[in-house]
Amino acid sequence: MVKEKPLSLSMGKMKYRNMDEFTKIITKGTVDRSKKIFFPAKTYNGKNGFFIASLLIDNHNNKYLIDEGWFEYNKLNYFKNNSDVISSEIIGYLRYPTEKKMFTPKNSPETNEWYYYDLKEIQKYFKTDINQKFFIKNITSYSEEFLLPSTVKNNFSNNHLQYAITWFLMSFSILVIFIIYLIRKYK
C-alpha cells in the first residue's frame, strides 16, 4: 500500500463504489473541526492521548468522517476549543467500521468520548449526513506537528526475546516454588 497510487475520492458520486478496505485515496476538501469526536485512552510510545476524527467535505460536497490522527493528552483543550476549517489535499486510506466487541465501552456522545466507529451514531451526533460505508484514516501531515497522522507502515512490535525471557522466568519461579513445596511436604 505504501507505493500504491491513490484513487481520487472526489469523483462526484463515487466512481469507485466498492473499494476495498485499506485502499489508498486522495481528495481535495475541507476538514471541519466544528464537528469532531475524540477516541480516548490510546497510547503511543508510552504516552496517553486521543485520536481526533472530524467531518471531511470533499470538493463535490460529499461528507465523510476522517480520523485525523493522534495527539497527546495535554493538547486536548486545544482540540476541544479548535473549530478551524482546514482546506487541504488529503491522502489517506479507507477503513470499514468493525462491530463493537464485548468488552468495548459504549460510546458516550454526551461527553464526546467514542470507543468504536458507529457511523450512524456519529452522523446523528454531527447532525449531518455522512458516508455510511467507510471512514478515512488520514496520512497527511498538517501544520500541527503535535498531531500525528496514521502511518501506512505496519509497526508490529517484535518483543519475542522479552516474552521468552518473561515466560522462562515465570516457569522457573513456579518450578522453584513447587520444589520448596515438595521439600516441606516430605520433611
N, C-alpha and C positions, 0 to 999 in steps of 0.2 A: 504494500500500500504506500510505502514511503515514496517510491518513484512513479507511482501511478499518476497519470494526468487527471486532474479533477474534471468532473462533469459540471456543466453550468446548471445551477439550480434555478436561475432566473430565466426560465424558458416559458414565461406566460403561464399557461395552465399545465405545467409539469410535463414536458415532453417525455421524461423518463419516469413513468408512473410506478413501476415495480423495481425500484433499485434495491440492491442487496444491502444488508447491514454492513457497515464499515466502508461503504462506497465514499470515495473522496469527492467533495463537491466544492464549487466556488460560486460566489454570488456577490453582487453589489447591493448594499442596502443600509438600513439604519438599525442600530441596536437601541431600543427604547428602555432605559433603566427606570423609568417611572413604573414599569411593570416588570417586577423581578421577584425571584424566590431564592431562598437560601437552603442549602443542604449542610447541616451542622455535623460536628464530631468526626470530621475527616482529618486524617493525619498525613503529613508529608515531611519526610526526613525528621521524624520525631516531634514535629510542631503541630499543634492543633490549629484547625482552620475550617473554612467553609468553601463550598462551591457556590457560585452565583449563576443563576440561569435567568435570562431576560427575554423579552419579546424581540424577535428579529422580523423586520418588514423588508422584503426584497423590492427591487425596482418595478415589480409588477403588482405590488400591494398584496402579495402572498405573505401570510403570517406564520411564523414558526417559533418554537422555543429553542433558544441557543444556550448551551452550557458554556459560559464564557471562560471559566477556569477556576482555579483555586487561589485563595488568599488566606493570610494568617489571621488568627482571631483578633489581634489588636487593630485590624483595619475594618472591623465590622461596622462601626459607626460611620466611617467614610462611605461605605457602600449603602448603608441604610438611608443616609441622607443624600445620596447621589441620584439625581433624576436626569442625568445627561442623556442626550440623544447623540449617538456616535455614528457618523456616516463613514463607512469603510468597505473595502473589499474583504470579504470573509472567505477564508479557506477552512474547511472542517471536514468532518465525516459523519455519516448517518448512524444513528443508534435507534433501535426499536426498544420501547419500554418492556421490561420484564414484569412478571406477576409479583405481587407483594409476597415476600417469604413469611413463614410462620412467626418468626421472632422479630421481624422488622416492625418498629413502632408505626402507629398510624400517623399520617400527615397531619399537621396542625396549621391550617390556614389562618387561624386566629393569631398565632404568634409568628407566622410566616416561616415555619420550620417544616421542611419536607424531607422525607426519608426514602422515597421512591417516586418514580415518574408515573403519575396518573394524569395523562394529558387531558382527559375530560374534566377532572377536578381542577387542574391548573387553568384550563380555559374559563371555567366558572369564576375562579379567583381573579383572573385578569379582566373578566367581563368583556371579552372579545373573542372572536373565532380564531383558532389556531389549527395548524395541520394536526390531524388526529392519528397519523400513522407513525411518525418518527420525530425525533428531535435531533439537533445538530451539536456535535462536540467541536468547539472552536479550537483551531490550532494556530490562529493568527495572533501575533503579539500586538497589543495596543500600546499607547504611550505610558501606561501604568506598569512600571517594572515590577510592582509587588503583586500583580495579577498574573498567575502562571497558567497559560493555556494548556490544554491537553497535549499529549505527545502522541505521535503515531508509532513510536518505537515501543516495543514490549519491554518493560522494565521488571522482568521476573527476578525476584531475589534468589540468589544462589547461596544458601546458607547450609549446604549439606554437611560440611565438616562440623559446623557448630551443632547441628541437630544430632549428628553421630556421637559427638563427644557428650552432649547432654544425656542422650539415651544410654550410652555406655556407663556414665557415672551414676545414673539412676539405677540401672540394673546392678551395678557393682554395690551400691549402697543397700539395695534390697537383699543381695546375697550376704553382705556383712551382717545385716540385721537378722537374717534367717539363721546364720551360723551362731550368732550370740544367743538366739532363742533356743537352738538345739543344745548348746553347751549348758545353758541354765536348766533346761528341762531334764537333761540326763545326768546331772551332777548329783 
